[in-house]
Amino acid sequence: MSNKEKIIEMLKENNGIITSKEVKKNKINKTYLSELVNEGLLTRVKRGLYVANDSWGDEYYNLTYNTKAIYSYETALYFLGLCESVPIKYNLTVPRGYNASLNNNDKVILHFVKKEIFEIGKELIRSPQGQYINCYNAERTICDLLKDKEQQDIETLKYAIKEYLSDKNNRDLPKLMEYAKELGVLEKLHNYLEVLM
């Protein structure tokens, strides 16, 4: 099997996406990626990230590839099945001081947080297209929505909390309380829980 064929095989196994890191890890010279781009079989999405031209790719993976960004707020609710619609814009959280290409993307709403709380609730999940992406868990997302309540749609927040509470197999109320305390929204959370439980 030639190196190009190996890359094509890797693309098939990875839903039409490949990175230069993966190619290098498999001891294949990165120049074959450029050759496949020139032949019209691949498209370079951004530095180090390529998508097969006969594939849909993965917009969520592509957007955050090689960034510190974590999907949050309404976008996280969508991934977690805690909202009724697909968000129009991508909500991403980054540590304060972050300065990169996402700042200039008009499809992105960036949320900046202190570095000390940035990793709380971060999980690796599969996007709707099947790639692994970073997303906040339900507990962190609910706390973020409560913290930024004035900027959020109140019905979206109520729906998310109701859905979370109704899923007795996956909810983790002690973790929710712990996060609420760490993120300073314990009182707001208690107010909602008193009404909804």
Buried (B, 14 or more C-beta within 10 A) or exposed (E): EEBBEBBBEBBEEBBBBBBBEBBEEEEBEEEBBBBBBEEEBBBBBEEBBBBBBEBEBBBBBBBBBEBBBBBBBBBBBBBBEBBEEEBEEBBBBBBEEBEEEBEEBEEBBBBEBEEEBBEBBBBEBBBEBEBEBBBBBBBBBBBBBBBEEEEBEEEBBEBBBBBBBEEEEEBEEEBBBBBBEBBEBBEBBEEBBEEEE
